[in-house]
Amino acid sequence: MSKEKYNTLFKLVKKTINEWDPIGVLPDAPDDEYEFEVAQIVTLLNKADTEEALSEGLAEIFNKALGCHYTVEECLPIARKIRILTE
């Protein structure tokens, strides 16, 4: 993936995740609060070939990084939104 493509995807995913705000800390937290997870999601976009696979990845990323307990079903609407924005 080119650096330009990565940066474009990063911005789109970051905006989506910040709007979702999975642990409810924005706008009080720094704008880069979820950038570590966003970078993982952008990498995952190349591997996850379905919305369900992306949703599984989102649940795993946020559950491990932030101690959340999201299910695949709970992450599916976000996965769909990310897929639509990044296709």
PDB file of N, CA, C and O in Angstrom, chain B, residues numbered from 101:
ATOM      1  N   MET B 101       0.857  -1.169   0.000  1.00  0.00           N
ATOM      2  CA  MET B 101       0.000   0.000   0.000  1.00  0.00           C
ATOM      3  C   MET B 101       0.905   1.235   0.000  1.00  0.00           C
ATOM      4  O   MET B 101       1.878   1.308   0.750  1.00  0.00           O
ATOM      5  N   SER B 102       0.569   2.184  -0.842  1.00  0.00           N
ATOM      6  CA  SER B 102       1.367   3.414  -0.902  1.00  0.00           C
ATOM      7  C   SER B 102       1.132   4.250   0.354  1.00  0.00           C
ATOM      8  O   SER B 102       0.121   4.111   1.042  1.00  0.00           O
ATOM      9  N   LYS B 103       2.088   5.108   0.622  1.00  0.00           N
ATOM     10  CA  LYS B 103       1.970   5.990   1.789  1.00  0.00           C
ATOM     11  C   LYS B 103       0.750   6.910   1.646  1.00  0.00           C
ATOM     12  O   LYS B 103       0.051   7.185   2.621  1.00  0.00           O
ATOM     13  N   GLU B 104       0.510   7.375   0.431  1.00  0.00           N
ATOM     14  CA  GLU B 104      -0.643   8.245   0.187  1.00  0.00           C
ATOM     15  C   GLU B 104      -1.954   7.507   0.467  1.00  0.00           C
ATOM     16  O   GLU B 104      -2.855   8.051   1.105  1.00  0.00           O
ATOM     17  N   LYS B 105      -2.054   6.259  -0.017  1.00  0.00           N
ATOM     18  CA  LYS B 105      -3.249   5.448   0.211  1.00  0.00           C
ATOM     19  C   LYS B 105      -3.426   5.182   1.713  1.00  0.00           C
ATOM     20  O   LYS B 105      -4.531   5.288   2.246  1.00  0.00           O
ATOM     21  N   TYR B 106      -2.326   4.836   2.382  1.00  0.00           N
ATOM     22  CA  TYR B 106      -2.375   4.582   3.824  1.00  0.00           C
ATOM     23  C   TYR B 106      -2.879   5.821   4.563  1.00  0.00           C
ATOM     24  O   TYR B 106      -3.756   5.715   5.420  1.00  0.00           O
ATOM     25  N   ASN B 107      -2.339   6.984   4.242  1.00  0.00           N
ATOM     26  CA  ASN B 107      -2.735   8.222   4.914  1.00  0.00           C
ATOM     27  C   ASN B 107      -4.208   8.541   4.687  1.00  0.00           C
ATOM     28  O   ASN B 107      -4.897   9.002   5.597  1.00  0.00           O
ATOM     29  N   THR B 108      -4.685   8.295   3.477  1.00  0.00           N
ATOM     30  CA  THR B 108      -6.099   8.532   3.171  1.00  0.00           C
ATOM     31  C   THR B 108      -6.983   7.596   3.999  1.00  0.00           C
ATOM     32  O   THR B 108      -7.955   8.033   4.616  1.00  0.00           O
ATOM     33  N   LEU B 109      -6.638   6.317   4.007  1.00  0.00           N
ATOM     34  CA  LEU B 109      -7.406   5.350   4.789  1.00  0.00           C
ATOM     35  C   LEU B 109      -7.342   5.677   6.277  1.00  0.00           C
ATOM     36  O   LEU B 109      -8.343   5.569   6.986  1.00  0.00           O
ATOM     37  N   PHE B 110      -6.169   6.073   6.744  1.00  0.00           N
ATOM     38  CA  PHE B 110      -6.003   6.412   8.160  1.00  0.00           C
ATOM     39  C   PHE B 110      -6.953   7.533   8.560  1.00  0.00           C
ATOM     40  O   PHE B 110      -7.603   7.457   9.602  1.00  0.00           O
ATOM     41  N   LYS B 111      -7.033   8.566   7.740  1.00  0.00           N
ATOM     42  CA  LYS B 111      -7.910   9.707   8.053  1.00  0.00           C
ATOM     43  C   LYS B 111      -9.370   9.284   8.080  1.00  0.00           C
ATOM     44  O   LYS B 111     -10.120   9.693   8.966  1.00  0.00           O
ATOM     45  N   LEU B 112      -9.778   8.466   7.113  1.00  0.00           N
ATOM     46  CA  LEU B 112     -11.175   8.015   7.062  1.00  0.00           C
ATOM     47  C   LEU B 112     -11.525   7.130   8.263  1.00  0.00           C
ATOM     48  O   LEU B 112     -12.577   7.294   8.881  1.00  0.00           O
ATOM     49  N   VAL B 113     -10.637   6.202   8.580  1.00  0.00           N
ATOM     50  CA  VAL B 113     -10.882   5.303   9.710  1.00  0.00           C
ATOM     51  C   VAL B 113     -10.848   6.083  11.019  1.00  0.00           C
ATOM     52  O   VAL B 113     -11.681   5.856  11.896  1.00  0.00           O
ATOM     53  N   LYS B 114      -9.896   6.996  11.158  1.00  0.00           N
ATOM     54  CA  LYS B 114      -9.796   7.791  12.383  1.00  0.00           C
ATOM     55  C   LYS B 114     -11.072   8.593  12.616  1.00  0.00           C
ATOM     56  O   LYS B 114     -11.580   8.644  13.736  1.00  0.00           O
ATOM     57  N   LYS B 115     -11.582   9.210  11.575  1.00  0.00           N
ATOM     58  CA  LYS B 115     -12.816   9.995  11.700  1.00  0.00           C
ATOM     59  C   LYS B 115     -13.969   9.097  12.162  1.00  0.00           C
ATOM     60  O   LYS B 115     -14.747   9.477  13.038  1.00  0.00           O
ATOM     61  N   THR B 116     -14.069   7.920  11.574  1.00  0.00           N
ATOM     62  CA  THR B 116     -15.140   6.986  11.925  1.00  0.00           C
ATOM     63  C   THR B 116     -15.016   6.513  13.371  1.00  0.00           C
ATOM     64  O   THR B 116     -16.004   6.486  14.105  1.00  0.00           O
ATOM     65  N   ILE B 117     -13.817   6.146  13.776  1.00  0.00           N
ATOM     66  CA  ILE B 117     -13.608   5.660  15.146  1.00  0.00           C
ATOM     67  C   ILE B 117     -13.812   6.793  16.153  1.00  0.00           C
ATOM     68  O   ILE B 117     -14.400   6.579  17.213  1.00  0.00           O
ATOM     69  N   ASN B 118     -13.337   7.980  15.834  1.00  0.00           N
ATOM     70  CA  ASN B 118     -13.549   9.110  16.748  1.00  0.00           C
ATOM     71  C   ASN B 118     -15.030   9.433  16.898  1.00  0.00           C
ATOM     72  O   ASN B 118     -15.476   9.784  17.990  1.00  0.00           O
ATOM     73  N   GLU B 119     -15.795   9.320  15.821  1.00  0.00           N
ATOM     74  CA  GLU B 119     -17.247   9.553  15.911  1.00  0.00           C
ATOM     75  C   GLU B 119     -17.904   8.479  16.777  1.00  0.00           C
ATOM     76  O   GLU B 119     -18.810   8.771  17.559  1.00  0.00           O
ATOM     77  N   TRP B 120     -17.452   7.258  16.636  1.00  0.00           N
ATOM     78  CA  TRP B 120     -17.978   6.147  17.443  1.00  0.00           C
ATOM     79  C   TRP B 120     -17.567   6.327  18.908  1.00  0.00           C
ATOM     80  O   TRP B 120     -18.375   6.135  19.817  1.00  0.00           O
ATOM     81  N   ASP B 121     -16.309   6.695  19.124  1.00  0.00           N
ATOM     82  CA  ASP B 121     -15.758   6.928  20.462  1.00  0.00           C
ATOM     83  C   ASP B 121     -16.048   5.735  21.385  1.00  0.00           C
ATOM     84  O   ASP B 121     -16.841   5.845  22.321  1.00  0.00           O
ATOM     85  N   PRO B 122     -15.399   4.599  21.111  1.00  0.00           N
ATOM     86  CA  PRO B 122     -15.756   3.352  21.799  1.00  0.00           C
ATOM     87  C   PRO B 122     -15.643   3.347  23.316  1.00  0.00           C
ATOM     88  O   PRO B 122     -16.293   2.530  23.968  1.00  0.00           O
ATOM     89  N   ILE B 123     -14.846   4.227  23.893  1.00  0.00           N
ATOM     90  CA  ILE B 123     -14.797   4.259  25.367  1.00  0.00           C
ATOM     91  C   ILE B 123     -15.326   5.577  25.927  1.00  0.00           C
ATOM     92  O   ILE B 123     -15.197   5.843  27.122  1.00  0.00           O
ATOM     93  N   GLY B 124     -15.918   6.396  25.068  1.00  0.00           N
ATOM     94  CA  GLY B 124     -16.611   7.598  25.518  1.00  0.00           C
ATOM     95  C   GLY B 124     -15.737   8.655  26.156  1.00  0.00           C
ATOM     96  O   GLY B 124     -16.127   9.252  27.159  1.00  0.00           O
ATOM     97  N   VAL B 125     -14.557   8.902  25.596  1.00  0.00           N
ATOM     98  CA  VAL B 125     -13.654   9.893  26.187  1.00  0.00           C
ATOM     99  C   VAL B 125     -13.524  11.187  25.377  1.00  0.00           C
ATOM    100  O   VAL B 125     -12.960  12.170  25.858  1.00  0.00           O
ATOM    101  N   LEU B 126     -14.038  11.182  24.171  1.00  0.00           N
ATOM    102  CA  LEU B 126     -13.949  12.391  23.347  1.00  0.00           C
ATOM    103  C   LEU B 126     -15.176  13.257  23.599  1.00  0.00           C
ATOM    104  O   LEU B 126     -16.253  12.705  23.820  1.00  0.00           O
ATOM    105  N   PRO B 127     -15.077  14.537  23.579  1.00  0.00           N
ATOM    106  CA  PRO B 127     -13.976  15.383  23.115  1.00  0.00           C
ATOM    107  C   PRO B 127     -12.968  15.741  24.201  1.00  0.00           C
ATOM    108  O   PRO B 127     -12.066  16.538  23.945  1.00  0.00           O
ATOM    109  N   ASP B 128     -13.087  15.184  25.401  1.00  0.00           N
ATOM    110  CA  ASP B 128     -12.183  15.562  26.489  1.00  0.00           C
ATOM    111  C   ASP B 128     -10.770  15.002  26.325  1.00  0.00           C
ATOM    112  O   ASP B 128      -9.814  15.592  26.827  1.00  0.00           O
ATOM    113  N   ALA B 129     -10.626  13.892  25.641  1.00  0.00           N
ATOM    114  CA  ALA B 129      -9.313  13.278  25.425  1.00  0.00           C
ATOM    115  C   ALA B 129      -8.644  13.903  24.200  1.00  0.00           C
ATOM    116  O   ALA B 129      -9.301  14.579  23.407  1.00  0.00           O
ATOM    117  N   PRO B 130      -7.344  13.679  24.047  1.00  0.00           N
ATOM    118  CA  PRO B 130      -6.655  14.200  22.870  1.00  0.00           C
ATOM    119  C   PRO B 130      -7.211  13.598  21.578  1.00  0.00           C
ATOM    120  O   PRO B 130      -7.733  12.483  21.576  1.00  0.00           O
ATOM    121  N   ASP B 131      -7.093  14.342  20.488  1.00  0.00           N
ATOM    122  CA  ASP B 131      -7.596  13.899  19.187  1.00  0.00           C
ATOM    123  C   ASP B 131      -6.934  12.605  18.725  1.00  0.00           C
ATOM    124  O   ASP B 131      -7.497  11.886  17.899  1.00  0.00           O
ATOM    125  N   ASP B 132      -5.762  12.303  19.239  1.00  0.00           N
ATOM    126  CA  ASP B 132      -5.052  11.090  18.821  1.00  0.00           C
ATOM    127  C   ASP B 132      -5.339   9.890  19.731  1.00  0.00           C
ATOM    128  O   ASP B 132      -4.602   8.905  19.701  1.00  0.00           O
ATOM    129  N   GLU B 133      -6.369   9.963  20.512  1.00  0.00           N
ATOM    130  CA  GLU B 133      -6.693   8.932  21.506  1.00  0.00           C
ATOM    131  C   GLU B 133      -6.714   7.522  20.919  1.00  0.00           C
ATOM    132  O   GLU B 133      -6.234   6.586  21.559  1.00  0.00           O
ATOM    133  N   TYR B 134      -7.254   7.354  19.728  1.00  0.00           N
ATOM    134  CA  TYR B 134      -7.423   6.022  19.139  1.00  0.00           C
ATOM    135  C   TYR B 134      -6.457   5.748  17.989  1.00  0.00           C
ATOM    136  O   TYR B 134      -6.670   4.793  17.242  1.00  0.00           O
ATOM    137  N   GLU B 135      -5.418   6.539  17.821  1.00  0.00           N
ATOM    138  CA  GLU B 135      -4.540   6.381  16.654  1.00  0.00           C
ATOM    139  C   GLU B 135      -3.826   5.032  16.621  1.00  0.00           C
ATOM    140  O   GLU B 135      -3.614   4.490  15.537  1.00  0.00           O
ATOM    141  N   PHE B 136      -3.456   4.480  17.755  1.00  0.00           N
ATOM    142  CA  PHE B 136      -2.824   3.158  17.778  1.00  0.00           C
ATOM    143  C   PHE B 136      -3.777   2.114  17.195  1.00  0.00           C
ATOM    144  O   PHE B 136      -3.381   1.292  16.369  1.00  0.00           O
ATOM    145  N   GLU B 137      -5.024   2.155  17.630  1.00  0.00           N
ATOM    146  CA  GLU B 137      -6.029   1.209  17.133  1.00  0.00           C
ATOM    147  C   GLU B 137      -6.359   1.473  15.669  1.00  0.00           C
ATOM    148  O   GLU B 137      -6.558   0.534  14.898  1.00  0.00           O
ATOM    149  N   VAL B 138      -6.419   2.743  15.282  1.00  0.00           N
ATOM    150  CA  VAL B 138      -6.701   3.096  13.884  1.00  0.00           C
ATOM    151  C   VAL B 138      -5.627   2.509  12.975  1.00  0.00           C
ATOM    152  O   VAL B 138      -5.950   1.966  11.918  1.00  0.00           O
ATOM    153  N   ALA B 139      -4.371   2.605  13.359  1.00  0.00           N
ATOM    154  CA  ALA B 139      -3.289   2.041  12.548  1.00  0.00           C
ATOM    155  C   ALA B 139      -3.476   0.531  12.380  1.00  0.00           C
ATOM    156  O   ALA B 139      -3.239  -0.002  11.297  1.00  0.00           O
ATOM    157  N   GLN B 140      -3.892  -0.149  13.424  1.00  0.00           N
ATOM    158  CA  GLN B 140      -4.151  -1.588  13.333  1.00  0.00           C
ATOM    159  C   GLN B 140      -5.318  -1.879  12.401  1.00  0.00           C
ATOM    160  O   GLN B 140      -5.289  -2.855  11.651  1.00  0.00           O
ATOM    161  N   ILE B 141      -6.340  -1.042  12.445  1.00  0.00           N
ATOM    162  CA  ILE B 141      -7.512  -1.236  11.591  1.00  0.00           C
ATOM    163  C   ILE B 141      -7.142  -1.031  10.132  1.00  0.00           C
ATOM    164  O   ILE B 141      -7.577  -1.797   9.272  1.00  0.00           O
ATOM    165  N   VAL B 142      -6.349  -0.015   9.841  1.00  0.00           N
ATOM    166  CA  VAL B 142      -5.934   0.233   8.450  1.00  0.00           C
ATOM    167  C   VAL B 142      -5.170  -0.978   7.921  1.00  0.00           C
ATOM    168  O   VAL B 142      -5.378  -1.387   6.779  1.00  0.00           O
ATOM    169  N   THR B 143      -4.303  -1.547   8.726  1.00  0.00           N
ATOM    170  CA  THR B 143      -3.580  -2.753   8.319  1.00  0.00           C
ATOM    171  C   THR B 143      -4.548  -3.911   8.120  1.00  0.00           C
ATOM    172  O   THR B 143      -4.400  -4.694   7.181  1.00  0.00           O
ATOM    173  N   LEU B 144      -5.526  -4.020   8.991  1.00  0.00           N
ATOM    174  CA  LEU B 144      -6.529  -5.079   8.907  1.00  0.00           C
ATOM    175  C   LEU B 144      -7.357  -4.989   7.625  1.00  0.00           C
ATOM    176  O   LEU B 144      -7.803  -6.013   7.108  1.00  0.00           O
ATOM    177  N   LEU B 145      -7.566  -3.787   7.110  1.00  0.00           N
ATOM    178  CA  LEU B 145      -8.381  -3.619   5.903  1.00  0.00           C
ATOM    179  C   LEU B 145      -7.844  -4.432   4.733  1.00  0.00           C
ATOM    180  O   LEU B 145      -8.623  -4.875   3.889  1.00  0.00           O
ATOM    181  N   ASN B 146      -6.543  -4.636   4.664  1.00  0.00           N
ATOM    182  CA  ASN B 146      -5.952  -5.442   3.587  1.00  0.00           C
ATOM    183  C   ASN B 146      -6.204  -6.927   3.762  1.00  0.00           C
ATOM    184  O   ASN B 146      -6.167  -7.681   2.790  1.00  0.00           O
ATOM    185  N   LYS B 147      -6.462  -7.357   4.992  1.00  0.00           N
ATOM    186  CA  LYS B 147      -6.621  -8.783   5.294  1.00  0.00           C
ATOM    187  C   LYS B 147      -8.085  -9.207   5.408  1.00  0.00           C
ATOM    188  O   LYS B 147      -8.446 -10.320   5.027  1.00  0.00           O
ATOM    189  N   ALA B 148      -8.909  -8.331   5.925  1.00  0.00           N
ATOM    190  CA  ALA B 148     -10.315  -8.663   6.180  1.00  0.00           C
ATOM    191  C   ALA B 148     -11.110  -8.489   4.894  1.00  0.00           C
ATOM    192  O   ALA B 148     -11.323  -7.367   4.437  1.00  0.00           O
ATOM    193  N   ASP B 149     -11.545  -9.597   4.316  1.00  0.00           N
ATOM    194  CA  ASP B 149     -12.227  -9.525   3.030  1.00  0.00           C
ATOM    195  C   ASP B 149     -13.743  -9.427   3.131  1.00  0.00           C
ATOM    196  O   ASP B 149     -14.425  -9.328   2.111  1.00  0.00           O
ATOM    197  N   THR B 150     -14.277  -9.455   4.347  1.00  0.00           N
ATOM    198  CA  THR B 150     -15.716  -9.294   4.544  1.00  0.00           C
ATOM    199  C   THR B 150     -15.962  -8.332   5.702  1.00  0.00           C
ATOM    200  O   THR B 150     -15.068  -8.058   6.503  1.00  0.00           O
ATOM    201  N   GLU B 151     -17.181  -7.831   5.773  1.00  0.00           N
ATOM    202  CA  GLU B 151     -17.553  -6.974   6.901  1.00  0.00           C
ATOM    203  C   GLU B 151     -17.467  -7.744   8.213  1.00  0.00           C
ATOM    204  O   GLU B 151     -17.086  -7.192   9.245  1.00  0.00           O
ATOM    205  N   GLU B 152     -17.824  -9.018   8.162  1.00  0.00           N
ATOM    206  CA  GLU B 152     -17.781  -9.839   9.369  1.00  0.00           C
ATOM    207  C   GLU B 152     -16.342 -10.003   9.861  1.00  0.00           C
ATOM    208  O   GLU B 152     -16.080  -9.928  11.061  1.00  0.00           O
ATOM    209  N   ALA B 153     -15.420 -10.225   8.940  1.00  0.00           N
ATOM    210  CA  ALA B 153     -14.014 -10.365   9.320  1.00  0.00           C
ATOM    211  C   ALA B 153     -13.475  -9.056   9.892  1.00  0.00           C
ATOM    212  O   ALA B 153     -12.717  -9.059  10.862  1.00  0.00           O
ATOM    213  N   LEU B 154     -13.870  -7.946   9.287  1.00  0.00           N
ATOM    214  CA  LEU B 154     -13.460  -6.640   9.798  1.00  0.00           C
ATOM    215  C   LEU B 154     -14.059  -6.408  11.188  1.00  0.00           C
ATOM    216  O   LEU B 154     -13.387  -5.887  12.078  1.00  0.00           O
ATOM    217  N   SER B 155     -15.306  -6.792  11.368  1.00  0.00           N
ATOM    218  CA  SER B 155     -15.965  -6.648  12.661  1.00  0.00           C
ATOM    219  C   SER B 155     -15.266  -7.484  13.736  1.00  0.00           C
ATOM    220  O   SER B 155     -15.090  -7.026  14.865  1.00  0.00           O
ATOM    221  N   GLU B 156     -14.872  -8.700  13.387  1.00  0.00           N
ATOM    222  CA  GLU B 156     -14.121  -9.544  14.319  1.00  0.00           C
ATOM    223  C   GLU B 156     -12.809  -8.864  14.703  1.00  0.00           C
ATOM    224  O   GLU B 156     -12.419  -8.860  15.870  1.00  0.00           O
ATOM    225  N   GLY B 157     -12.142  -8.295  13.717  1.00  0.00           N
ATOM    226  CA  GLY B 157     -10.889  -7.601  13.971  1.00  0.00           C
ATOM    227  C   GLY B 157     -11.077  -6.386  14.864  1.00  0.00           C
ATOM    228  O   GLY B 157     -10.277  -6.144  15.768  1.00  0.00           O
ATOM    229  N   LEU B 158     -12.133  -5.622  14.613  1.00  0.00           N
ATOM    230  CA  LEU B 158     -12.422  -4.446  15.440  1.00  0.00           C
ATOM    231  C   LEU B 158     -12.652  -4.853  16.887  1.00  0.00           C
ATOM    232  O   LEU B 158     -12.104  -4.239  17.802  1.00  0.00           O
ATOM    233  N   ALA B 159     -13.454  -5.879  17.095  1.00  0.00           N
ATOM    234  CA  ALA B 159     -13.730  -6.351  18.458  1.00  0.00           C
ATOM    235  C   ALA B 159     -12.434  -6.770  19.135  1.00  0.00           C
ATOM    236  O   ALA B 159     -12.189  -6.414  20.287  1.00  0.00           O
ATOM    237  N   GLU B 160     -11.610  -7.519  18.429  1.00  0.00           N
ATOM    238  CA  GLU B 160     -10.347  -7.984  19.009  1.00  0.00           C
ATOM    239  C   GLU B 160      -9.421  -6.812  19.342  1.00  0.00           C
ATOM    240  O   GLU B 160      -8.833  -6.765  20.423  1.00  0.00           O
ATOM    241  N   ILE B 161      -9.296  -5.874  18.412  1.00  0.00           N
ATOM    242  CA  ILE B 161      -8.413  -4.718  18.619  1.00  0.00           C
ATOM    243  C   ILE B 161      -8.843  -3.916  19.849  1.00  0.00           C
ATOM    244  O   ILE B 161      -8.027  -3.634  20.727  1.00  0.00           O
ATOM    245  N   PHE B 162     -10.113  -3.554  19.908  1.00  0.00           N
ATOM    246  CA  PHE B 162     -10.573  -2.714  21.012  1.00  0.00           C
ATOM    247  C   PHE B 162     -10.650  -3.467  22.336  1.00  0.00           C
ATOM    248  O   PHE B 162     -10.403  -2.887  23.393  1.00  0.00           O
ATOM    249  N   ASN B 163     -10.986  -4.732  22.286  1.00  0.00           N
ATOM    250  CA  ASN B 163     -11.034  -5.504  23.521  1.00  0.00           C
ATOM    251  C   ASN B 163      -9.640  -5.674  24.120  1.00  0.00           C
ATOM    252  O   ASN B 163      -9.475  -5.588  25.337  1.00  0.00           O
ATOM    253  N   LYS B 164      -8.646  -5.911  23.285  1.00  0.00           N
ATOM    254  CA  LYS B 164      -7.278  -6.075  23.786  1.00  0.00           C
ATOM    255  C   LYS B 164      -6.670  -4.745  24.210  1.00  0.00           C
ATOM    256  O   LYS B 164      -6.082  -4.642  25.287  1.00  0.00           O
ATOM    257  N   ALA B 165      -6.810  -3.732  23.365  1.00  0.00           N
ATOM    258  CA  ALA B 165      -6.127  -2.457  23.621  1.00  0.00           C
ATOM    259  C   ALA B 165      -6.771  -1.649  24.742  1.00  0.00           C
ATOM    260  O   ALA B 165      -6.074  -0.975  25.501  1.00  0.00           O
ATOM    261  N   LEU B 166      -8.082  -1.711  24.848  1.00  0.00           N
ATOM    262  CA  LEU B 166      -8.778  -0.823  25.765  1.00  0.00           C
ATOM    263  C   LEU B 166      -9.530  -1.544  26.873  1.00  0.00           C
ATOM    264  O   LEU B 166     -10.180  -0.909  27.704  1.00  0.00           O
ATOM    265  N   GLY B 167      -9.442  -2.860  26.885  1.00  0.00           N
ATOM    266  CA  GLY B 167     -10.127  -3.620  27.922  1.00  0.00           C
ATOM    267  C   GLY B 167     -11.640  -3.602  27.783  1.00  0.00           C
ATOM    268  O   GLY B 167     -12.367  -3.773  28.762  1.00  0.00           O
ATOM    269  N   CYS B 168     -12.104  -3.396  26.572  1.00  0.00           N
ATOM    270  CA  CYS B 168     -13.550  -3.381  26.312  1.00  0.00           C
ATOM    271  C   CYS B 168     -14.062  -4.816  26.196  1.00  0.00           C
ATOM    272  O   CYS B 168     -13.289  -5.774  26.240  1.00  0.00           O
ATOM    273  N   HIS B 169     -15.360  -4.939  26.049  1.00  0.00           N
ATOM    274  CA  HIS B 169     -15.982  -6.250  25.885  1.00  0.00           C
ATOM    275  C   HIS B 169     -16.963  -6.198  24.720  1.00  0.00           C
ATOM    276  O   HIS B 169     -18.114  -6.618  24.842  1.00  0.00           O
ATOM    277  N   TYR B 170     -16.491  -5.675  23.584  1.00  0.00           N
ATOM    278  CA  TYR B 170     -17.344  -5.576  22.408  1.00  0.00           C
ATOM    279  C   TYR B 170     -17.495  -6.932  21.739  1.00  0.00           C
ATOM    280  O   TYR B 170     -16.545  -7.711  21.657  1.00  0.00           O
ATOM    281  N   THR B 171     -18.695  -7.199  21.267  1.00  0.00           N
ATOM    282  CA  THR B 171     -18.941  -8.413  20.491  1.00  0.00           C
ATOM    283  C   THR B 171     -18.780  -8.089  19.014  1.00  0.00           C
ATOM    284  O   THR B 171     -18.757  -6.925  18.614  1.00  0.00           O
ATOM    285  N   VAL B 172     -18.670  -9.133  18.223  1.00  0.00           N
ATOM    286  CA  VAL B 172     -18.584  -8.967  16.772  1.00  0.00           C
ATOM    287  C   VAL B 172     -19.845  -8.258  16.269  1.00  0.00           C
ATOM    288  O   VAL B 172     -19.771  -7.405  15.384  1.00  0.00           O
ATOM    289  N   GLU B 173     -20.980  -8.608  16.827  1.00  0.00           N
ATOM    290  CA  GLU B 173     -22.245  -7.996  16.405  1.00  0.00           C
ATOM    291  C   GLU B 173     -22.273  -6.504  16.718  1.00  0.00           C
ATOM    292  O   GLU B 173     -22.775  -5.713  15.919  1.00  0.00           O
ATOM    293  N   GLU B 174     -21.746  -6.121  17.860  1.00  0.00           N
ATOM    294  CA  GLU B 174     -21.711  -4.703  18.221  1.00  0.00           C
ATOM    295  C   GLU B 174     -20.791  -3.896  17.310  1.00  0.00           C
ATOM    296  O   GLU B 174     -21.028  -2.710  17.081  1.00  0.00           O
ATOM    297  N   CYS B 175     -19.764  -4.523  16.798  1.00  0.00           N
ATOM    298  CA  CYS B 175     -18.805  -3.831  15.928  1.00  0.00           C
ATOM    299  C   CYS B 175     -19.219  -3.837  14.459  1.00  0.00           C
ATOM    300  O   CYS B 175     -18.641  -3.108  13.652  1.00  0.00           O
ATOM    301  N   LEU B 176     -20.201  -4.641  14.108  1.00  0.00           N
ATOM    302  CA  LEU B 176     -20.599  -4.769  12.706  1.00  0.00           C
ATOM    303  C   LEU B 176     -21.036  -3.450  12.066  1.00  0.00           C
ATOM    304  O   LEU B 176     -20.637  -3.186  10.932  1.00  0.00           O
ATOM    305  N   PRO B 177     -21.837  -2.605  12.731  1.00  0.00           N
ATOM    306  CA  PRO B 177     -22.203  -1.326  12.093  1.00  0.00           C
ATOM    307  C   PRO B 177     -20.985  -0.443  11.800  1.00  0.00           C
ATOM    308  O   PRO B 177     -20.961   0.256  10.787  1.00  0.00           O
ATOM    309  N   ILE B 178     -19.990  -0.470  12.665  1.00  0.00           N
ATOM    310  CA  ILE B 178     -18.777   0.315  12.444  1.00  0.00           C
ATOM    311  C   ILE B 178     -17.979  -0.286  11.302  1.00  0.00           C
ATOM    312  O   ILE B 178     -17.437   0.440  10.469  1.00  0.00           O
ATOM    313  N   ALA B 179     -17.904  -1.607  11.260  1.00  0.00           N
ATOM    314  CA  ALA B 179     -17.202  -2.284  10.163  1.00  0.00           C
ATOM    315  C   ALA B 179     -17.855  -1.938   8.826  1.00  0.00           C
ATOM    316  O   ALA B 179     -17.161  -1.678   7.843  1.00  0.00           O
ATOM    317  N   ARG B 180     -19.176  -1.934   8.789  1.00  0.00           N
ATOM    318  CA  ARG B 180     -19.895  -1.580   7.548  1.00  0.00           C
ATOM    319  C   ARG B 180     -19.579  -0.151   7.127  1.00  0.00           C
ATOM    320  O   ARG B 180     -19.325   0.122   5.954  1.00  0.00           O
ATOM    321  N   LYS B 181     -19.596   0.748   8.088  1.00  0.00           N
ATOM    322  CA  LYS B 181     -19.315   2.155   7.783  1.00  0.00           C
ATOM    323  C   LYS B 181     -17.888   2.325   7.258  1.00  0.00           C
ATOM    324  O   LYS B 181     -17.660   3.059   6.296  1.00  0.00           O
ATOM    325  N   ILE B 182     -16.941   1.653   7.886  1.00  0.00           N
ATOM    326  CA  ILE B 182     -15.545   1.733   7.436  1.00  0.00           C
ATOM    327  C   ILE B 182     -15.423   1.146   6.031  1.00  0.00           C
ATOM    328  O   ILE B 182     -14.745   1.729   5.185  1.00  0.00           O
ATOM    329  N   ARG B 183     -16.048   0.033   5.769  1.00  0.00           N
ATOM    330  CA  ARG B 183     -16.012  -0.593   4.430  1.00  0.00           C
ATOM    331  C   ARG B 183     -16.559   0.364   3.374  1.00  0.00           C
ATOM    332  O   ARG B 183     -15.948   0.539   2.320  1.00  0.00           O
ATOM    333  N   ILE B 184     -17.683   0.973   3.646  1.00  0.00           N
ATOM    334  CA  ILE B 184     -18.300   1.900   2.689  1.00  0.00           C
ATOM    335  C   ILE B 184     -17.378   3.084   2.407  1.00  0.00           C
ATOM    336  O   ILE B 184     -17.202   3.477   1.254  1.00  0.00           O
ATOM    337  N   LEU B 185     -16.797   3.644   3.448  1.00  0.00           N
ATOM    338  CA  LEU B 185     -15.944   4.813   3.288  1.00  0.00           C
ATOM    339  C   LEU B 185     -14.618   4.512   2.608  1.00  0.00           C
ATOM    340  O   LEU B 185     -14.036   5.392   1.972  1.00  0.00           O
ATOM    341  N   THR B 186     -14.134   3.284   2.731  1.00  0.00           N
ATOM    342  CA  THR B 186     -12.796   2.977   2.240  1.00  0.00           C
ATOM    343  C   THR B 186     -12.782   2.191   0.925  1.00  0.00           C
ATOM    344  O   THR B 186     -11.710   1.841   0.430  1.00  0.00           O
ATOM    345  N   GLU B 187     -13.939   1.916   0.365  1.00  0.00           N
ATOM    346  CA  GLU B 187     -13.956   1.172  -0.900  1.00  0.00           C
ATOM    347  C   GLU B 187     -13.808   2.109  -2.075  1.00  0.00           C
ATOM    348  O   GLU B 187     -13.800   1.664  -3.222  1.00  0.00           O
TER     349      GLU B 187
END
